[in-house]
Amino acid sequence: MTRTGLDRLLADPARLVGRRYGVLAHGASVTGDRRTVRPIHRALAAGPAGPPAALFGPEHGFYGIEQDMVAAAAGLDPWTGAPIVSLYGDDEASLRPSPEAFGGLDLLLIDLQDVGSRYYTYAATAVWAAEAALAAGCEVWVLDRPNPLGGVKVEGNLPRPGYESFVGAFHLPVRHGLTLGELVRLEARRRGWGPGWEVWPLEGWTRDQSWESTGLPWVAPSPNMPTLLTALVYPGGCLVEATELSEGRGTTRPFQLTGAPGLDPVALADALNARALPGAAFLPTYFRPQFQKHRGTHCGGVELLVADAESFRSYRTGVELLDGVRRVAPDLFAWRVAPYEFVSDRPAIDLLTGGPEARLALESGDGLADWIATWSQDEARFREERSDVLLYPEVTP
């Protein structure tokens, strides 16, 4: 069975004794034994070091209550009495904590379950919090967890300069194949961090290992990431957020469902299945979101089914899905115009794809295949850069 960084720390509790420590975590930061699973702060509080002095919550809050782009409130933890500090407020400035947030602490533990996609915001919070804590003279330990998508496959383009945001904070392909610990190591090297931080690696995990084989419980790391299948389709399904189509939020199948009122499900499914995308199949369907886009409205659309996870390319599938909707129902396709993660001066699709190329190709109906063909060069460049920060040996894809 795989042991997480948290499990390894709990087996060596003496290192925490006498430390005034804080914890940056969320609902998926749990112990690894499925029979006795416990949240991180309760597990640590039961040890000789006692409860943490402060808890820090990323987007969605420490308990994972809030929906996307909803400010998370501060408060007191009812189990330990520790104050909860929100690192996701109601403006862009709230996303980057100041060193003062970690005043009075001598150690920050970071334990966040990432899902292996450039958009997922916990990596940005982890790096920015670690940087602020180090500036405050606070030591940082990153407790590593597996990448649910594995550590072998890399997919997608590298973002262009000027398109950085909370959903694209780092120079990574969309599917990067790193654990959070490895990602922090990469950013630490890029940013020239000095001493005062370390990663507690996993034990018993290999890059080609499936989540099911780790023996670890799956706990949703965010409200719309309920299953491993959701995590698998997310690198492509998240692109729908940049449109006025529903991406299935408000249903039990977020990022698997895509649709809108008046959209013909059969026409769209037939057009997408004709593309013979690797490992993917599209089922015509209807659904009614209970919140967010098209709330309470009957939507026609498709459900993405993963027929073969090994060959499935989520990011490409998401790009092709947008192209399919534009061609089948151009009158129903529109880009998101509302601010996206506090950014209003660049289209959301440009933030997610890392530049204007995808949007321009989709709008013109030409050049999409040529842009997709450039990904292999970026993937190779990234593999080379990441090679010496890996904590777990590389496996040939």
DRENKOL-728685 format. One record per residue (C-alpha): residue in three letters; residue number from 0; x, y, z. Coordinates in steps of 0.001 Angstrom, whole numbers, plus 524288, in hexadecimal, padded with zeros to 5 digits. Example, Ala and Ser with C-alpha at 12.3 -4.5 7.8 and 13.67 -1.06 7.14 Angstrom:
BEGIN
   code   pos    east   north      up
    Ala     0   8300C   7EE6C   81E78
    Ser     1   83566   7FBDC   81BE4
END
This chain:
BEGIN
   code   pos    east   north      up
    Met     0   80000   80000   80000
    Thr     1   8048C   80DC7   7FD0A
    Arg     2   807F3   81664   808A9
    Thr     3   805CB   824EA   80712
    Gly     4   80E66   82F7E   80CA8
    Leu     5   80449   83154   81753
    Asp     6   804A8   822F1   81AF4
    Arg     7   81370   82380   81BB4
    Leu     8   812E8   82F6E   82487
    Leu     9   80918   828F9   82D8A
    Ala    10   81283   81D91   82EC5
    Asp    11   81D4A   826FC   83307
    Pro    12   815DC   8305E   83BF4
    Ala    13   821B2   8346C   843ED
    Arg    14   825BE   83DCD   83928
    Leu    15   819C3   84616   83BF4
    Val    16   81B1B   846A8   84AB6
    Gly    17   81E03   8544E   84F94
    Arg    18   81A9B   85A91   84299
    Arg    19   81058   8652A   840F2
    Tyr    20   80B10   86050   8341B
    Gly    21   80064   863B8   82A7A
    Val    22   7F9B9   85B16   82068
    Leu    23   7F5B2   85E98   8127C
    Ala    24   7EC3D   853E1   80EB6
    His    25   7DE69   8507E   80A73
    Gly    26   7D462   845A6   80B5B
    Ala    27   7DCA2   83BDF   803B5
    Ser    28   7E838   83D6C   80CF8
    Val    29   7E5A4   830C4   8141B
    Thr    30   7ED00   8252A   81976
    Gly    31   7EF09   819C4   81045
    Asp    32   7E8E8   80E31   81752
    Arg    33   7DB23   80CB9   811FD
    Arg    34   7D6AB   8061A   81E89
    Thr    35   7DADD   81114   8279F
    Val    36   7DB38   81CD9   81E86
    Arg    37   7DC64   829EF   825B7
    Pro    38   7DDDC   83826   8218B
    Ile    39   7EBBF   83D36   822A0
    His    40   7E960   846DE   82DAF
    Arg    41   7E25A   83CEA   83630
    Ala    42   7ECE0   832C1   833D0
    Leu    43   7F7BF   83C46   8373B
    Ala    44   7F07B   8418C   8431B
    Ala    45   7EFC5   833CE   848BB
    Gly    46   7FE94   832AA   8485B
    Pro    47   808DF   83781   851E8
    Ala    48   80A45   844B2   84B20
    Gly    49   7FC22   84855   84DE1
    Pro    50   7F314   85000   844ED
    Pro    51   7F7E3   8597D   83A97
    Ala    52   7F88F   867ED   83E0F
    Ala    53   7F1C2   86BE2   83177
    Leu    54   7EACA   865DE   825D6
    Phe    55   7EB6D   86B91   8181A
    Gly    56   7E144   868B1   80DA9
    Pro    57   7E30C   869A7   7FECE
    Glu    58   7D85B   86BFE   7F4BF
    His    59   7CBAA   86550   7F910
    Gly    60   7CFB9   86727   80741
    Phe    61   7D634   85E77   81156
    Tyr    62   7CA96   85515   81153
    Gly    63   7C7FE   855E1   8029F
    Ile    64   7BAAF   85C1A   80453
    Glu    65   7BAB0   86757   7FA91
    Gln    66   7B853   8667E   7EC08
    Asp    67   7C249   86BB3   7E259
    Met    68   7C525   87A46   7E2D5
    Val    69   7BDE2   87BD9   7EFB8
    Ala    70   7C585   8825B   7FABB
    Ala    71   7C879   8794F   8061E
    Ala    72   7C661   87EE5   813A6
    Ala    73   7CF84   87E82   81F4A
    Gly    74   7CB1B   8789A   82C24
    Leu    75   7CE6A   86F10   836FE
    Asp    76   7CFC0   86077   83565
    Pro    77   7C5B4   85A0E   83E5A
    Trp    78   7CE3A   84E10   840B9
    Thr    79   7DB46   85438   8445A
    Gly    80   7D79A   8625E   84725
    Ala    81   7E201   866DA   83D86
    Pro    82   7DF36   87334   835AE
    Ile    83   7DCA0   8712B   8273C
    Val    84   7E2FC   87AE5   81DF1
    Ser    85   7DD47   87BB7   81039
    Leu    86   7E6DC   87C97   804E5
    Tyr    87   7DBCB   87EBB   7FB34
    Gly    88   7D42C   88B49   7FCF4
    Asp    89   7CC3D   8945D   7F480
    Asp    90   7D72B   89AB3   7EC9D
    Glu    91   7E3AE   896E9   7E592
    Ala    92   7EC54   89C3A   7F060
    Ser    93   7E6CC   89242   7F9E4
    Leu    94   7ECC0   88715   7F218
    Arg    95   7FAB4   88A70   7F601
    Pro    96   7FC69   88A3A   804CA
    Ser    97   80599   893EE   80B1C
    Pro    98   810B0   88F6A   813F8
    Glu    99   808E7   89522   81F5C
    Ala   100   7FEE8   88A4B   81D9F
    Phe   101   80914   880E5   82303
    Gly   102   80E09   8898D   82DF3
    Gly   103   80FB1   8824B   83AB9
    Leu   104   8115E   87515   833F3
    Asp   105   81E49   86E23   8326D
    Leu   106   8193A   86379   82956
    Leu   107   80F02   86289   81E8E
    Leu   108   80A34   8552C   81A32
    Ile   109   8047B   854E0   80C73
    Asp   110   7FC06   8491D   8093B
    Leu   111   7F358   84B2C   7FD52
    Gln   112   7EE36   840DF   7F3F3
    Asp   113   7F0EE   845AA   7E62F
    Val   114   7EAD9   83F73   7DA10
    Gly   115   7F602   84121   7D06C
    Ser   116   7F082   84C10   7C805
    Arg   117   7F63F   859A0   7C5E1
    Tyr   118   7E93D   86030   7C8CC
    Tyr   119   7E739   85A38   7D63B
    Thr   120   7E9FD   8654C   7DF9F
    Tyr   121   7EF6F   85E1C   7EB6D
    Ala   122   7FD25   85DC2   7E5BD
    Ala   123   7FD5A   86C92   7E481
    Thr   124   7F8A2   86E09   7F27C
    Ala   125   802DE   86467   7F747
    Val   126   80E36   86B43   7F095
    Trp   127   809DC   87910   7F40B
    Ala   128   8073C   87560   80232
    Ala   129   81460   86E8E   80356
    Glu   130   81B3F   87A6B   7FDBB
    Ala   131   8147B   883A1   80743
    Ala   132   81721   87A9D   812BF
    Leu   133   82592   879B4   80F66
    Ala   134   8262C   88881   80E85
    Ala   135   82099   888EB   81C56
    Gly   136   82B4A   87FDC   82143
    Cys   137   821EA   87472   82237
    Glu   138   826A3   866F4   81E41
    Val   139   81E52   85FB3   8141C
    Trp   140   81BB0   8512B   812BC
    Val   141   81406   84C66   806DC
    Leu   142   80D69   83F5E   8099C
    Asp   143   80C96   8389E   7FC6D
    Arg   144   8011E   8313E   7F68F
    Pro   145   7FF90   8298D   7E9DE
    Asn   146   7FB97   82FE2   7DD2B
    Pro   147   7EE66   82961   7DA38
    Leu   148   7F18A   829FE   7CBA6
    Gly   149   7FE87   82326   7CDBC
    Gly   150   80C16   8285F   7CB97
    Val   151   80F00   8239A   7BDE1
    Lys   152   80658   82AA7   7B42B
    Val   153   80897   838D6   7B085
    Glu   154   7FEF1   83FC7   7A79A
    Gly   155   7FD3E   84D5E   7A245
    Asn   156   803F9   859EF   79ED6
    Leu   157   80C09   86290   7A7B6
    Pro   158   805A7   86FCD   7AA82
    Arg   159   80AC5   87C19   7A436
    Pro   160   8105F   88739   7AC85
    Gly   161   805CA   890D2   7B06C
    Tyr   162   7FB43   88694   7B262
    Glu   163   7FE70   88330   7C06D
    Ser   164   7F2F6   882AA   7C9DC
    Phe   165   7EDD1   87B04   7D573
    Val   166   7E9AE   87052   7CBCB
    Gly   167   7F6C2   870D2   7C4D7
    Ala   168   800C7   87542   7CEB2
    Phe   169   80C10   86CF6   7C9DC
    His   170   81304   86953   7BD3E
    Leu   171   80D43   85BB1   7BC03
    Pro   172   805EA   853A7   7B1F2
    Val   173   7F7A1   851DF   7B577
    Arg   174   7FA2A   843E9   7B9D3
    His   175   80793   84498   7C02E
    Gly   176   80963   83755   7C6AE
    Leu   177   80F35   83CE2   7D336
    Thr   178   80B67   83ACB   7E13D
    Leu   179   80968   84738   7E90C
    Gly   180   8166C   844EE   7EFC5
    Glu   181   81D5E   84425   7E2B9
    Leu   182   81660   85033   7DDC2
    Val   183   81AE2   857C7   7E9BA
    Arg   184   828C2   852F4   7E768
    Leu   185   8280D   857D3   7D96D
    Glu   186   8231B   86539   7DD63
    Ala   187   82CF7   86614   7E884
    Arg   188   837E3   86445   7DEA6
    Arg   189   83215   86DF9   7D52D
    Arg   190   8304C   87810   7DFF0
    Gly   191   83D4D   875BA   7E69A
    Trp   192   83829   8723D   7F405
    Gly   193   8423E   870EB   7FEA6
    Pro   194   841F7   86726   809E0
    Gly   195   836BA   86563   8136C
    Trp   196   82DAA   85C6D   80BDD
    Glu   197   82C9E   84E04   808C8
    Val   198   8238A   84430   8027B
    Trp   199   81F5C   837F4   809C0
    Pro   200   81ECF   82E3D   7FE5F
    Leu   201   8155D   8232B   7FC6B
    Glu   202   8193F   81547   7FF7E
    Gly   203   8151F   80A29   7F6B8
    Trp   204   81076   81252   7EB27
    Thr   205   81508   8113F   7DD1E
    Arg   206   81221   81A76   7D1EB
    Asp   207   80A3E   81063   7CA6A
    Gln   208   801F8   80C5F   7D60E
    Ser   209   7F340   80DDB   7D5C7
    Trp   210   7EC65   81468   7E113
    Glu   211   7E48E   80817   7E3CC
    Ser   212   7F105   80063   7E618
    Thr   213   7F62E   809F7   7F048
    Gly   214   7EC27   805A0   7FA5E
    Leu   215   7E97E   813D3   7FDBF
    Pro   216   7DB8E   818BD   7FF7E
    Trp   217   7D638   82211   7F549
    Val   218   7D0D2   82E31   7FBE2
    Ala   219   7CC06   83915   7F2FD
    Pro   220   7D67B   843CA   7F35E
    Ser   221   7CC8F   84DD2   7EEA7
    Pro   222   7BDB2   84DD8   7EDC0
    Asn   223   7BD6C   84A92   7DF43
    Met   224   7C7EF   8400C   7DF76
    Pro   225   7BFEE   834CD   7E51C
    Thr   226   7C66E   82944   7DE41
    Leu   227   7D2FC   824D8   7D7CD
    Leu   228   7CBF3   8253E   7CAB9
    Thr   229   7C91F   833A0   7CCFE
    Ala   230   7D79D   8360C   7CF1E
    Leu   231   7DAE3   82EA9   7C2A4
    Val   232   7D1C5   836B4   7B9FB
    Tyr   233   7D47B   843A6   7C0E5
    Pro   234   7E04E   84828   7B8CC
    Gly   235   7D763   84907   7ACF7
    Gly   236   7CA31   84AD2   7B36D
    Cys   237   7CE98   85700   7BAA0
    Leu   238   7CFB9   85E2C   7AD96
    Val   239   7C0E2   85EB2   7AD07
    Glu   240   7C186   8683E   7B87D
    Ala   241   7C694   87239   7AEA5
    Thr   242   7B9B3   871BE   7A728
    Glu   243   7AB5C   873FA   7A9E0
    Leu   244   7A8FD   8655C   7A8B8
    Ser   245   7A67D   85DB6   7B515
    Glu   246   7B212   85544   7B92E
    Gly   247   7A915   84D26   7C1BF
    Arg   248   7AA9E   854D6   7CE4E
    Gly   249   79E0B   85360   7D5CE
    Thr   250   79CE6   8451F   7D1B5
    Thr   251   7A2CF   83882   7D6B7
    Arg   252   7AC0A   837D9   7CAF1
    Pro   253   7B3D1   84489   7CA66
    Phe   254   7BD4E   84581   7BEE9
    Gln   255   7B777   83943   7B8DE
    Leu   256   7AB23   84043   7B459
    Thr   257   7AB38   84B6F   7AA95
    Gly   258   79F42   85216   7A51B
    Ala   259   795DC   85D6C   7A41C
    Pro   260   78759   85FF1   7A219
    Gly   261   78390   85D01   79414
    Leu   262   78FBE   8552A   790C3
    Asp   263   78D19   848D4   788C0
    Pro   264   79361   83D89   79053
    Val   265   79355   833BB   7851A
    Ala   266   7993D   83D0A   77B41
    Leu   267   7A429   840B7   784A2
    Ala   268   7A6FA   832C3   788FA
    Asp   269   7A761   82DF3   77AE7
    Ala   270   7B0A1   838D9   776E0
    Leu   271   7B9C7   8367B   78240
    Asn   272   7B9C9   827A6   7811A
    Ala   273   7BD15   82912   772AD
    Arg   274   7CA0E   82F1D   776D5
    Ala   275   7CE06   82217   77CFA
    Leu   276   7D534   828A6   7882C
    Pro   277   7DE14   81F0C   78F65
    Gly   278   7D769   81878   79AE0
    Ala   279   7CB7C   8215C   79A69
    Ala   280   7BD24   81F54   79749
    Phe   281   7B1D5   828F2   797DA
    Leu   282   7A429   82564   79C1E
    Pro   283   798CA   82E46   7983D
    Thr   284   79149   83274   7A44A
    Tyr   285   7891D   83CA4   7AB51
    Phe   286   78BA4   84265   7B8B9
    Arg   287   7871F   84D62   7C193
    Pro   288   79166   85485   7C9D9
    Gln   289   78CD1   857D8   7D790
    Phe   290   79623   8636E   7D8CB
    Gln   291   79F54   86BF4   7D0D4
    Lys   292   79E0D   86CF0   7C208
    His   293   79063   869CB   7BCD5
    Arg   294   78B9B   866F7   7CA8C
    Gly   295   77E77   86021   7CA75
    Thr   296   77E2C   85FA4   7BB8D
    His   297   77CE3   853B0   7B2DC
    Cys   298   789B9   85242   7AB54
    Gly   299   78CEE   849BD   79FB9
    Gly   300   79AC7   844FF   79E74
    Val   301   7A428   839B7   79FCB
    Glu   302   7AA24   83188   7AA75
    Leu   303   7B889   82E68   7A8BE
    Leu   304   7BB82   8200D   7AB1C
    Val   305   7C97A   81B4F   7AC7E
    Ala   306   7CA1D   80E8F   7A50E
    Asp   307   7D8C6   80CA7   7A707
    Ala   308   7DFE9   8148E   7B15E
    Glu   309   7ED46   810BD   7AC32
    Ser   310   7EB60   816EE   79ECE
    Phe   311   7E233   821CA   7A324
    Arg   312   7E77E   82F94   7A120
    Ser   313   7DF10   83858   7A963
    Tyr   314   7E441   845A1   7A530
    Arg   315   7E339   842A8   796BA
    Thr   316   7D59F   83D24   798E1
    Gly   317   7D160   849C4   79F7D
    Val   318   7D697   8522E   7946B
    Glu   319   7CFE0   84998   78A48
    Leu   320   7C346   84A22   79227
    Leu   321   7C311   858F7   79144
    Asp   322   7C5C5   85841   782B8
    Gly   323   7BAC7   84E7A   78119
    Val   324   7B0CA   8572B   787DD
    Arg   325   7B4F5   86307   77FD1
    Arg   326   7B2E4   85B7B   77346
    Val   327   7A636   85497   776FF
    Ala   328   79FB3   86007   77E0D
    Pro   329   7A712   86CB0   77B25
    Asp   330   79B83   874DF   77F9B
    Leu   331   79C0F   86EA5   78D2E
    Phe   332   7AABA   86FEC   78F15
    Ala   333   7B00A   87BE6   79620
    Trp   334   7BC3F   87ED4   79DFF
    Arg   335   7BB21   8824F   7AC4F
    Val   336   7BB2C   89116   7AE34
    Ala   337   7BA8E   891C9   7BD13
    Pro   338   7C771   8930C   7C483
    Tyr   339   7CE2F   88617   7C6A3
    Glu   340   7D5A0   88456   7D36F
    Phe   341   7D5D6   8933B   7D4CF
    Val   342   7DB95   89558   7C722
    Ser   343   7D3AA   89D86   7BDA5
    Asp   344   7DDB3   8A293   7B3DF
    Arg   345   7E018   89578   7AD17
    Pro   346   7D5FB   88B61   7A8BA
    Ala   347   7D465   87FBF   7B1A8
    Ile   348   7D788   87670   7A682
    Asp   349   7E491   87D4B   7A47C
    Leu   350   7E7CD   87BD7   7B2F0
    Leu   351   7E49E   86D5F   7B2C5
    Thr   352   7EB95   86A1A   7A60B
    Gly   353   7F6F9   87333   7A8D1
    Gly   354   7F588   87C50   79D44
    Pro   355   7EC88   880A4   79235
    Glu   356   7EFCE   875C0   788A6
    Ala   357   7E4BF   86C87   78C41
    Arg   358   7DA86   8773E   78C7B
    Leu   359   7DEB5   87CD0   77F52
    Ala   360   7DEF8   86F61   77907
    Leu   361   7D18B   86C0A   77E52
    Glu   362   7CBD4   87912   779FB
    Ser   363   7D16B   87812   76C42
    Gly   364   7CE95   869A6   76A95
    Asp   365   7DC70   8679D   765DF
    Gly   366   7E9AF   8645F   76BC4
    Leu   367   7E55C   85C5A   7777A
    Ala   368   7EC5D   84FFD   77313
    Asp   369   7F8CB   857A9   77080
    Trp   370   7F86F   85D62   77E3E
    Ile   371   7F617   8500C   7845D
    Ala   372   801B1   84ACA   77CB0
    Thr   373   80AAF   8548C   78397
    Trp   374   807DA   84E93   790E5
    Ser   375   811B0   843A1   78F1E
    Gln   376   81CF6   84D54   78EDA
    Asp   377   81864   853C1   79B75
    Glu   378   8163E   84689   7A1D7
    Ala   379   8241D   84261   79E83
    Arg   380   829CF   84F25   7A393
    Phe   381   82283   84DBF   7B051
    Arg   382   8268A   83F9D   7B235
    Glu   383   8349F   843CE   7B0FD
    Glu   384   83302   84EF4   7BABC
    Arg   385   82BEA   846CA   7C4DD
    Ser   386   83551   83B47   7C449
    Asp   387   83E25   83F7A   7CF7D
    Val   388   83363   8435C   7D921
    Leu   389   82C52   8365A   7D8C1
    Leu   390   82B3F   82F63   7E5D2
    Tyr   391   826C6   822A5   7DF9C
    Pro   392   82E17   81C39   7D435
    Glu   393   829A8   81F32   7C672
    Val   394   82210   814BE   7BF1A
    Thr   395   82231   81416   7B04F
    Pro   396   81498   8174C   7AB12
END
